Every structure is written in structure tokens, then in C-alpha cells.
Amino acid sequence: MGSLFVDTNVFLRFLTNDDPVKAKRAETLFRDALRGKVKLATSLLVIAEIVWTLESFYKLEKPDIAAKVEKILNTPNLDCPETRLLFMALDLYVHANIDFVDAYNAFHMKEQGLTEILIYDRKHFARVPWVQTREL
């Protein structure tokens, strides 16, 4: 059997238990992955959407969000691209108090050997020591 792609709302039901029936089904799915009965996949955009939704809609604090996303990323038999960068971005997101996507982009830039970003809102990237900002 091939991998099943897991979208944002499945993770959110599991993490928030705001719909107990769907949360239980999601929990069963993740237990099956843990036991090797199923292989799962997701994307960087799904992870970013989870962070955004937990922060903007559910009003969770950044450390709580990071813990929940780390739980997802540590799920056995769940494939997500660039997991290492996502873990680093979560740490920067919490400790430098910047948006998650900016934190991810900062580490993506670092991986690519890029040090300068063209940007109009310098506030967040000013907190990243290896990134120089420049307004276009």
C-alpha cells in the first residue's frame, strides 16, 4: 500500500479534539502509523497551516504550538519534506519571536548560502543574526 497524504484538518482535529469523533479517527490513524500498519505523508504547507491555525484561531502560545507540531513531525511512518529545517524553524519561531514562515525561510536561506533578503517588513528578520535585510 502506498502512503496516504494527511491534510491540515486531520492534524487539527487530533491536536485540538474540537470534534471528538474525528479526533478519535485521527488518533487511530496515527496509532496505525506508529505500529507500521500505514504510511503517511504531509507537506511543508500543511505544517505551516497548522502553525498558523493554532496561533490565529485557537490562540495557542508559541511553545505549545511548537510542542504539538514536533509531536506530528516525530510520528513514525509519517514522511514530511525538510523535517530538519522545520525543527530548526520551530525553535527560532519560539525563541526569536518571529513568524513561523519567516523562521523557516531564514533557515532555508542559510541552507542555500543566502544571507540577504529583499523585504519591506524588516521587523522579524532583524532578529535573525545571519540574515541581512534590504528594502527593494
Chimera marker file (.cmm) of the C-alpha trace (Angstrom):
<marker_set name="trace">
<marker id="1" x="0.000" y="0.000" z="0.000" r="1" g="1" b="0" radius="0.5"/>
<marker id="2" x="1.233" y="3.495" z="-0.827" r="1" g="1" b="0" radius="0.5"/>
<marker id="3" x="1.355" y="6.421" z="1.532" r="1" g="1" b="0" radius="0.5"/>
<marker id="4" x="-1.740" y="8.388" z="2.447" r="1" g="1" b="0" radius="0.5"/>
<marker id="5" x="-1.482" y="12.174" z="2.407" r="1" g="1" b="0" radius="0.5"/>
<marker id="6" x="-2.737" y="13.786" z="5.615" r="1" g="1" b="0" radius="0.5"/>
<marker id="7" x="-4.195" y="17.285" z="5.288" r="1" g="1" b="0" radius="0.5"/>
<marker id="8" x="-4.257" y="20.065" z="7.867" r="1" g="1" b="0" radius="0.5"/>
<marker id="9" x="-7.747" y="19.472" z="9.231" r="1" g="1" b="0" radius="0.5"/>
<marker id="10" x="-6.980" y="15.861" z="10.221" r="1" g="1" b="0" radius="0.5"/>
<marker id="11" x="-3.995" y="17.016" z="12.269" r="1" g="1" b="0" radius="0.5"/>
<marker id="12" x="-6.029" y="19.852" z="13.796" r="1" g="1" b="0" radius="0.5"/>
<marker id="13" x="-8.845" y="17.539" z="14.901" r="1" g="1" b="0" radius="0.5"/>
<marker id="14" x="-6.270" y="15.289" z="16.569" r="1" g="1" b="0" radius="0.5"/>
<marker id="15" x="-4.366" y="18.148" z="18.218" r="1" g="1" b="0" radius="0.5"/>
<marker id="16" x="-7.374" y="20.135" z="19.448" r="1" g="1" b="0" radius="0.5"/>
<marker id="17" x="-10.021" y="17.442" z="19.997" r="1" g="1" b="0" radius="0.5"/>
<marker id="18" x="-12.601" y="20.042" z="18.956" r="1" g="1" b="0" radius="0.5"/>
<marker id="19" x="-14.559" y="17.299" z="17.194" r="1" g="1" b="0" radius="0.5"/>
<marker id="20" x="-14.160" y="14.184" z="19.387" r="1" g="1" b="0" radius="0.5"/>
<marker id="21" x="-15.402" y="11.745" z="16.728" r="1" g="1" b="0" radius="0.5"/>
<marker id="22" x="-12.950" y="12.980" z="14.099" r="1" g="1" b="0" radius="0.5"/>
<marker id="23" x="-10.199" y="13.328" z="16.707" r="1" g="1" b="0" radius="0.5"/>
<marker id="24" x="-10.623" y="9.660" z="17.627" r="1" g="1" b="0" radius="0.5"/>
<marker id="25" x="-10.435" y="8.600" z="13.968" r="1" g="1" b="0" radius="0.5"/>
<marker id="26" x="-7.285" y="10.681" z="13.535" r="1" g="1" b="0" radius="0.5"/>
<marker id="27" x="-5.812" y="9.137" z="16.685" r="1" g="1" b="0" radius="0.5"/>
<marker id="28" x="-6.493" y="5.660" z="15.285" r="1" g="1" b="0" radius="0.5"/>
<marker id="29" x="-4.769" y="6.622" z="12.032" r="1" g="1" b="0" radius="0.5"/>
<marker id="30" x="-1.676" y="7.877" z="13.863" r="1" g="1" b="0" radius="0.5"/>
<marker id="31" x="-1.599" y="4.751" z="16.075" r="1" g="1" b="0" radius="0.5"/>
<marker id="32" x="-1.701" y="2.646" z="12.911" r="1" g="1" b="0" radius="0.5"/>
<marker id="33" x="1.269" y="4.637" z="11.588" r="1" g="1" b="0" radius="0.5"/>
<marker id="34" x="3.076" y="4.110" z="14.884" r="1" g="1" b="0" radius="0.5"/>
<marker id="35" x="2.538" y="0.352" z="14.519" r="1" g="1" b="0" radius="0.5"/>
<marker id="36" x="3.670" y="0.376" z="10.894" r="1" g="1" b="0" radius="0.5"/>
<marker id="37" x="0.243" y="-0.549" z="9.533" r="1" g="1" b="0" radius="0.5"/>
<marker id="38" x="0.079" y="2.551" z="7.335" r="1" g="1" b="0" radius="0.5"/>
<marker id="39" x="2.499" y="5.047" z="5.839" r="1" g="1" b="0" radius="0.5"/>
<marker id="40" x="1.558" y="8.705" z="5.922" r="1" g="1" b="0" radius="0.5"/>
<marker id="41" x="2.801" y="11.817" z="4.166" r="1" g="1" b="0" radius="0.5"/>
<marker id="42" x="2.238" y="15.532" z="4.511" r="1" g="1" b="0" radius="0.5"/>
<marker id="43" x="3.803" y="18.749" z="3.236" r="1" g="1" b="0" radius="0.5"/>
<marker id="44" x="5.587" y="21.858" z="4.415" r="1" g="1" b="0" radius="0.5"/>
<marker id="45" x="2.495" y="23.896" z="3.605" r="1" g="1" b="0" radius="0.5"/>
<marker id="46" x="0.333" y="21.678" z="5.800" r="1" g="1" b="0" radius="0.5"/>
<marker id="47" x="2.752" y="22.198" z="8.697" r="1" g="1" b="0" radius="0.5"/>
<marker id="48" x="2.738" y="25.966" z="8.113" r="1" g="1" b="0" radius="0.5"/>
<marker id="49" x="-1.064" y="25.974" z="8.015" r="1" g="1" b="0" radius="0.5"/>
<marker id="50" x="-1.215" y="24.016" z="11.282" r="1" g="1" b="0" radius="0.5"/>
<marker id="51" x="1.037" y="26.578" z="12.976" r="1" g="1" b="0" radius="0.5"/>
<marker id="52" x="-0.973" y="29.494" z="11.593" r="1" g="1" b="0" radius="0.5"/>
<marker id="53" x="-4.329" y="27.988" z="12.604" r="1" g="1" b="0" radius="0.5"/>
<marker id="54" x="-3.228" y="27.036" z="16.117" r="1" g="1" b="0" radius="0.5"/>
<marker id="55" x="-1.883" y="30.556" z="16.610" r="1" g="1" b="0" radius="0.5"/>
<marker id="56" x="-4.583" y="32.653" z="14.939" r="1" g="1" b="0" radius="0.5"/>
<marker id="57" x="-7.770" y="30.650" z="15.523" r="1" g="1" b="0" radius="0.5"/>
<marker id="58" x="-7.044" y="28.573" z="18.619" r="1" g="1" b="0" radius="0.5"/>
<marker id="59" x="-4.900" y="31.325" z="20.226" r="1" g="1" b="0" radius="0.5"/>
<marker id="60" x="-2.257" y="28.907" z="21.492" r="1" g="1" b="0" radius="0.5"/>
<marker id="61" x="1.118" y="30.156" z="22.694" r="1" g="1" b="0" radius="0.5"/>
<marker id="62" x="4.172" y="29.534" z="20.520" r="1" g="1" b="0" radius="0.5"/>
<marker id="63" x="5.797" y="26.956" z="22.850" r="1" g="1" b="0" radius="0.5"/>
<marker id="64" x="2.548" y="24.940" z="22.899" r="1" g="1" b="0" radius="0.5"/>
<marker id="65" x="2.267" y="25.127" z="19.120" r="1" g="1" b="0" radius="0.5"/>
<marker id="66" x="5.870" y="24.026" z="18.679" r="1" g="1" b="0" radius="0.5"/>
<marker id="67" x="5.318" y="21.055" z="21.006" r="1" g="1" b="0" radius="0.5"/>
<marker id="68" x="2.261" y="19.952" z="19.031" r="1" g="1" b="0" radius="0.5"/>
<marker id="69" x="3.996" y="20.279" z="15.670" r="1" g="1" b="0" radius="0.5"/>
<marker id="70" x="7.058" y="18.439" z="16.963" r="1" g="1" b="0" radius="0.5"/>
<marker id="71" x="4.723" y="15.631" z="18.032" r="1" g="1" b="0" radius="0.5"/>
<marker id="72" x="3.463" y="15.440" z="14.445" r="1" g="1" b="0" radius="0.5"/>
<marker id="73" x="6.938" y="15.529" z="12.919" r="1" g="1" b="0" radius="0.5"/>
<marker id="74" x="8.100" y="12.761" z="15.260" r="1" g="1" b="0" radius="0.5"/>
<marker id="75" x="5.284" y="10.427" z="14.202" r="1" g="1" b="0" radius="0.5"/>
<marker id="76" x="6.795" y="7.171" z="12.925" r="1" g="1" b="0" radius="0.5"/>
<marker id="77" x="5.941" y="6.386" z="9.306" r="1" g="1" b="0" radius="0.5"/>
<marker id="78" x="4.988" y="9.992" z="8.551" r="1" g="1" b="0" radius="0.5"/>
<marker id="79" x="7.007" y="11.497" z="5.722" r="1" g="1" b="0" radius="0.5"/>
<marker id="80" x="7.361" y="15.260" z="5.601" r="1" g="1" b="0" radius="0.5"/>
<marker id="81" x="9.990" y="17.028" z="3.498" r="1" g="1" b="0" radius="0.5"/>
<marker id="82" x="12.712" y="19.068" z="5.172" r="1" g="1" b="0" radius="0.5"/>
<marker id="83" x="11.857" y="17.910" z="8.687" r="1" g="1" b="0" radius="0.5"/>
<marker id="84" x="15.245" y="19.043" z="9.991" r="1" g="1" b="0" radius="0.5"/>
<marker id="85" x="14.602" y="22.601" z="8.773" r="1" g="1" b="0" radius="0.5"/>
<marker id="86" x="11.133" y="22.519" z="10.297" r="1" g="1" b="0" radius="0.5"/>
<marker id="87" x="12.527" y="21.613" z="13.728" r="1" g="1" b="0" radius="0.5"/>
<marker id="88" x="15.055" y="24.447" z="13.498" r="1" g="1" b="0" radius="0.5"/>
<marker id="89" x="12.344" y="26.846" z="12.344" r="1" g="1" b="0" radius="0.5"/>
<marker id="90" x="10.118" y="25.880" z="15.275" r="1" g="1" b="0" radius="0.5"/>
<marker id="91" x="12.941" y="26.662" z="17.688" r="1" g="1" b="0" radius="0.5"/>
<marker id="92" x="13.556" y="30.075" z="16.100" r="1" g="1" b="0" radius="0.5"/>
<marker id="93" x="9.795" y="30.751" z="15.973" r="1" g="1" b="0" radius="0.5"/>
<marker id="94" x="9.574" y="30.238" z="19.738" r="1" g="1" b="0" radius="0.5"/>
<marker id="95" x="12.835" y="31.793" z="20.897" r="1" g="1" b="0" radius="0.5"/>
<marker id="96" x="13.216" y="34.742" z="18.494" r="1" g="1" b="0" radius="0.5"/>
<marker id="97" x="9.504" y="35.569" z="18.490" r="1" g="1" b="0" radius="0.5"/>
<marker id="98" x="9.144" y="35.670" z="14.726" r="1" g="1" b="0" radius="0.5"/>
<marker id="99" x="6.532" y="34.253" z="12.376" r="1" g="1" b="0" radius="0.5"/>
<marker id="100" x="6.940" y="30.566" z="11.611" r="1" g="1" b="0" radius="0.5"/>
<marker id="101" x="7.178" y="31.077" z="7.847" r="1" g="1" b="0" radius="0.5"/>
<marker id="102" x="9.873" y="33.733" z="8.341" r="1" g="1" b="0" radius="0.5"/>
<marker id="103" x="11.754" y="31.341" z="10.629" r="1" g="1" b="0" radius="0.5"/>
<marker id="104" x="11.523" y="28.584" z="8.023" r="1" g="1" b="0" radius="0.5"/>
<marker id="105" x="12.650" y="30.944" z="5.257" r="1" g="1" b="0" radius="0.5"/>
<marker id="106" x="15.621" y="32.088" z="7.363" r="1" g="1" b="0" radius="0.5"/>
<marker id="107" x="16.850" y="28.502" z="7.669" r="1" g="1" b="0" radius="0.5"/>
<marker id="108" x="16.069" y="27.780" z="4.024" r="1" g="1" b="0" radius="0.5"/>
<marker id="109" x="18.224" y="30.787" z="3.102" r="1" g="1" b="0" radius="0.5"/>
<marker id="110" x="21.011" y="29.541" z="5.365" r="1" g="1" b="0" radius="0.5"/>
<marker id="111" x="20.901" y="26.109" z="3.704" r="1" g="1" b="0" radius="0.5"/>
<marker id="112" x="21.175" y="27.776" z="0.293" r="1" g="1" b="0" radius="0.5"/>
<marker id="113" x="24.073" y="30.012" z="1.370" r="1" g="1" b="0" radius="0.5"/>
<marker id="114" x="21.934" y="33.145" z="1.083" r="1" g="1" b="0" radius="0.5"/>
<marker id="115" x="22.470" y="35.945" z="3.583" r="1" g="1" b="0" radius="0.5"/>
<marker id="116" x="20.480" y="38.864" z="2.195" r="1" g="1" b="0" radius="0.5"/>
<marker id="117" x="16.724" y="39.180" z="1.763" r="1" g="1" b="0" radius="0.5"/>
<marker id="118" x="14.724" y="41.772" z="-0.136" r="1" g="1" b="0" radius="0.5"/>
<marker id="119" x="11.841" y="42.662" z="2.123" r="1" g="1" b="0" radius="0.5"/>
<marker id="120" x="9.522" y="45.526" z="3.075" r="1" g="1" b="0" radius="0.5"/>
<marker id="121" x="8.835" y="44.404" z="6.648" r="1" g="1" b="0" radius="0.5"/>
<marker id="122" x="12.227" y="44.026" z="8.332" r="1" g="1" b="0" radius="0.5"/>
<marker id="123" x="10.920" y="43.508" z="11.873" r="1" g="1" b="0" radius="0.5"/>
<marker id="124" x="11.167" y="39.716" z="12.070" r="1" g="1" b="0" radius="0.5"/>
<marker id="125" x="14.270" y="39.140" z="10.007" r="1" g="1" b="0" radius="0.5"/>
<marker id="126" x="16.101" y="41.744" z="12.100" r="1" g="1" b="0" radius="0.5"/>
<marker id="127" x="16.024" y="39.088" z="14.857" r="1" g="1" b="0" radius="0.5"/>
<marker id="128" x="17.911" y="36.560" z="12.728" r="1" g="1" b="0" radius="0.5"/>
<marker id="129" x="21.660" y="37.158" z="13.033" r="1" g="1" b="0" radius="0.5"/>
<marker id="130" x="22.704" y="35.519" z="9.744" r="1" g="1" b="0" radius="0.5"/>
<marker id="131" x="20.195" y="37.433" z="7.595" r="1" g="1" b="0" radius="0.5"/>
<marker id="132" x="20.712" y="40.944" z="6.310" r="1" g="1" b="0" radius="0.5"/>
<marker id="133" x="17.593" y="42.792" z="5.204" r="1" g="1" b="0" radius="0.5"/>
<marker id="134" x="17.362" y="45.184" z="2.310" r="1" g="1" b="0" radius="0.5"/>
<marker id="135" x="14.322" y="47.081" z="1.128" r="1" g="1" b="0" radius="0.5"/>
<marker id="136" x="13.712" y="46.939" z="-2.598" r="1" g="1" b="0" radius="0.5"/>
<link id1="1" id2="2" r="1" g="1" b="0" radius="0.2"/>
<link id1="2" id2="3" r="1" g="1" b="0" radius="0.2"/>
<link id1="3" id2="4" r="1" g="1" b="0" radius="0.2"/>
<link id1="4" id2="5" r="1" g="1" b="0" radius="0.2"/>
<link id1="5" id2="6" r="1" g="1" b="0" radius="0.2"/>
<link id1="6" id2="7" r="1" g="1" b="0" radius="0.2"/>
<link id1="7" id2="8" r="1" g="1" b="0" radius="0.2"/>
<link id1="8" id2="9" r="1" g="1" b="0" radius="0.2"/>
<link id1="9" id2="10" r="1" g="1" b="0" radius="0.2"/>
<link id1="10" id2="11" r="1" g="1" b="0" radius="0.2"/>
<link id1="11" id2="12" r="1" g="1" b="0" radius="0.2"/>
<link id1="12" id2="13" r="1" g="1" b="0" radius="0.2"/>
<link id1="13" id2="14" r="1" g="1" b="0" radius="0.2"/>
<link id1="14" id2="15" r="1" g="1" b="0" radius="0.2"/>
<link id1="15" id2="16" r="1" g="1" b="0" radius="0.2"/>
<link id1="16" id2="17" r="1" g="1" b="0" radius="0.2"/>
<link id1="17" id2="18" r="1" g="1" b="0" radius="0.2"/>
<link id1="18" id2="19" r="1" g="1" b="0" radius="0.2"/>
<link id1="19" id2="20" r="1" g="1" b="0" radius="0.2"/>
<link id1="20" id2="21" r="1" g="1" b="0" radius="0.2"/>
<link id1="21" id2="22" r="1" g="1" b="0" radius="0.2"/>
<link id1="22" id2="23" r="1" g="1" b="0" radius="0.2"/>
<link id1="23" id2="24" r="1" g="1" b="0" radius="0.2"/>
<link id1="24" id2="25" r="1" g="1" b="0" radius="0.2"/>
<link id1="25" id2="26" r="1" g="1" b="0" radius="0.2"/>
<link id1="26" id2="27" r="1" g="1" b="0" radius="0.2"/>
<link id1="27" id2="28" r="1" g="1" b="0" radius="0.2"/>
<link id1="28" id2="29" r="1" g="1" b="0" radius="0.2"/>
<link id1="29" id2="30" r="1" g="1" b="0" radius="0.2"/>
<link id1="30" id2="31" r="1" g="1" b="0" radius="0.2"/>
<link id1="31" id2="32" r="1" g="1" b="0" radius="0.2"/>
<link id1="32" id2="33" r="1" g="1" b="0" radius="0.2"/>
<link id1="33" id2="34" r="1" g="1" b="0" radius="0.2"/>
<link id1="34" id2="35" r="1" g="1" b="0" radius="0.2"/>
<link id1="35" id2="36" r="1" g="1" b="0" radius="0.2"/>
<link id1="36" id2="37" r="1" g="1" b="0" radius="0.2"/>
<link id1="37" id2="38" r="1" g="1" b="0" radius="0.2"/>
<link id1="38" id2="39" r="1" g="1" b="0" radius="0.2"/>
<link id1="39" id2="40" r="1" g="1" b="0" radius="0.2"/>
<link id1="40" id2="41" r="1" g="1" b="0" radius="0.2"/>
<link id1="41" id2="42" r="1" g="1" b="0" radius="0.2"/>
<link id1="42" id2="43" r="1" g="1" b="0" radius="0.2"/>
<link id1="43" id2="44" r="1" g="1" b="0" radius="0.2"/>
<link id1="44" id2="45" r="1" g="1" b="0" radius="0.2"/>
<link id1="45" id2="46" r="1" g="1" b="0" radius="0.2"/>
<link id1="46" id2="47" r="1" g="1" b="0" radius="0.2"/>
<link id1="47" id2="48" r="1" g="1" b="0" radius="0.2"/>
<link id1="48" id2="49" r="1" g="1" b="0" radius="0.2"/>
<link id1="49" id2="50" r="1" g="1" b="0" radius="0.2"/>
<link id1="50" id2="51" r="1" g="1" b="0" radius="0.2"/>
<link id1="51" id2="52" r="1" g="1" b="0" radius="0.2"/>
<link id1="52" id2="53" r="1" g="1" b="0" radius="0.2"/>
<link id1="53" id2="54" r="1" g="1" b="0" radius="0.2"/>
<link id1="54" id2="55" r="1" g="1" b="0" radius="0.2"/>
<link id1="55" id2="56" r="1" g="1" b="0" radius="0.2"/>
<link id1="56" id2="57" r="1" g="1" b="0" radius="0.2"/>
<link id1="57" id2="58" r="1" g="1" b="0" radius="0.2"/>
<link id1="58" id2="59" r="1" g="1" b="0" radius="0.2"/>
<link id1="59" id2="60" r="1" g="1" b="0" radius="0.2"/>
<link id1="60" id2="61" r="1" g="1" b="0" radius="0.2"/>
<link id1="61" id2="62" r="1" g="1" b="0" radius="0.2"/>
<link id1="62" id2="63" r="1" g="1" b="0" radius="0.2"/>
<link id1="63" id2="64" r="1" g="1" b="0" radius="0.2"/>
<link id1="64" id2="65" r="1" g="1" b="0" radius="0.2"/>
<link id1="65" id2="66" r="1" g="1" b="0" radius="0.2"/>
<link id1="66" id2="67" r="1" g="1" b="0" radius="0.2"/>
<link id1="67" id2="68" r="1" g="1" b="0" radius="0.2"/>
<link id1="68" id2="69" r="1" g="1" b="0" radius="0.2"/>
<link id1="69" id2="70" r="1" g="1" b="0" radius="0.2"/>
<link id1="70" id2="71" r="1" g="1" b="0" radius="0.2"/>
<link id1="71" id2="72" r="1" g="1" b="0" radius="0.2"/>
<link id1="72" id2="73" r="1" g="1" b="0" radius="0.2"/>
<link id1="73" id2="74" r="1" g="1" b="0" radius="0.2"/>
<link id1="74" id2="75" r="1" g="1" b="0" radius="0.2"/>
<link id1="75" id2="76" r="1" g="1" b="0" radius="0.2"/>
<link id1="76" id2="77" r="1" g="1" b="0" radius="0.2"/>
<link id1="77" id2="78" r="1" g="1" b="0" radius="0.2"/>
<link id1="78" id2="79" r="1" g="1" b="0" radius="0.2"/>
<link id1="79" id2="80" r="1" g="1" b="0" radius="0.2"/>
<link id1="80" id2="81" r="1" g="1" b="0" radius="0.2"/>
<link id1="81" id2="82" r="1" g="1" b="0" radius="0.2"/>
<link id1="82" id2="83" r="1" g="1" b="0" radius="0.2"/>
<link id1="83" id2="84" r="1" g="1" b="0" radius="0.2"/>
<link id1="84" id2="85" r="1" g="1" b="0" radius="0.2"/>
<link id1="85" id2="86" r="1" g="1" b="0" radius="0.2"/>
<link id1="86" id2="87" r="1" g="1" b="0" radius="0.2"/>
<link id1="87" id2="88" r="1" g="1" b="0" radius="0.2"/>
<link id1="88" id2="89" r="1" g="1" b="0" radius="0.2"/>
<link id1="89" id2="90" r="1" g="1" b="0" radius="0.2"/>
<link id1="90" id2="91" r="1" g="1" b="0" radius="0.2"/>
<link id1="91" id2="92" r="1" g="1" b="0" radius="0.2"/>
<link id1="92" id2="93" r="1" g="1" b="0" radius="0.2"/>
<link id1="93" id2="94" r="1" g="1" b="0" radius="0.2"/>
<link id1="94" id2="95" r="1" g="1" b="0" radius="0.2"/>
<link id1="95" id2="96" r="1" g="1" b="0" radius="0.2"/>
<link id1="96" id2="97" r="1" g="1" b="0" radius="0.2"/>
<link id1="97" id2="98" r="1" g="1" b="0" radius="0.2"/>
<link id1="98" id2="99" r="1" g="1" b="0" radius="0.2"/>
<link id1="99" id2="100" r="1" g="1" b="0" radius="0.2"/>
<link id1="100" id2="101" r="1" g="1" b="0" radius="0.2"/>
<link id1="101" id2="102" r="1" g="1" b="0" radius="0.2"/>
<link id1="102" id2="103" r="1" g="1" b="0" radius="0.2"/>
<link id1="103" id2="104" r="1" g="1" b="0" radius="0.2"/>
<link id1="104" id2="105" r="1" g="1" b="0" radius="0.2"/>
<link id1="105" id2="106" r="1" g="1" b="0" radius="0.2"/>
<link id1="106" id2="107" r="1" g="1" b="0" radius="0.2"/>
<link id1="107" id2="108" r="1" g="1" b="0" radius="0.2"/>
<link id1="108" id2="109" r="1" g="1" b="0" radius="0.2"/>
<link id1="109" id2="110" r="1" g="1" b="0" radius="0.2"/>
<link id1="110" id2="111" r="1" g="1" b="0" radius="0.2"/>
<link id1="111" id2="112" r="1" g="1" b="0" radius="0.2"/>
<link id1="112" id2="113" r="1" g="1" b="0" radius="0.2"/>
<link id1="113" id2="114" r="1" g="1" b="0" radius="0.2"/>
<link id1="114" id2="115" r="1" g="1" b="0" radius="0.2"/>
<link id1="115" id2="116" r="1" g="1" b="0" radius="0.2"/>
<link id1="116" id2="117" r="1" g="1" b="0" radius="0.2"/>
<link id1="117" id2="118" r="1" g="1" b="0" radius="0.2"/>
<link id1="118" id2="119" r="1" g="1" b="0" radius="0.2"/>
<link id1="119" id2="120" r="1" g="1" b="0" radius="0.2"/>
<link id1="120" id2="121" r="1" g="1" b="0" radius="0.2"/>
<link id1="121" id2="122" r="1" g="1" b="0" radius="0.2"/>
<link id1="122" id2="123" r="1" g="1" b="0" radius="0.2"/>
<link id1="123" id2="124" r="1" g="1" b="0" radius="0.2"/>
<link id1="124" id2="125" r="1" g="1" b="0" radius="0.2"/>
<link id1="125" id2="126" r="1" g="1" b="0" radius="0.2"/>
<link id1="126" id2="127" r="1" g="1" b="0" radius="0.2"/>
<link id1="127" id2="128" r="1" g="1" b="0" radius="0.2"/>
<link id1="128" id2="129" r="1" g="1" b="0" radius="0.2"/>
<link id1="129" id2="130" r="1" g="1" b="0" radius="0.2"/>
<link id1="130" id2="131" r="1" g="1" b="0" radius="0.2"/>
<link id1="131" id2="132" r="1" g="1" b="0" radius="0.2"/>
<link id1="132" id2="133" r="1" g="1" b="0" radius="0.2"/>
<link id1="133" id2="134" r="1" g="1" b="0" radius="0.2"/>
<link id1="134" id2="135" r="1" g="1" b="0" radius="0.2"/>
<link id1="135" id2="136" r="1" g="1" b="0" radius="0.2"/>
</marker_set>
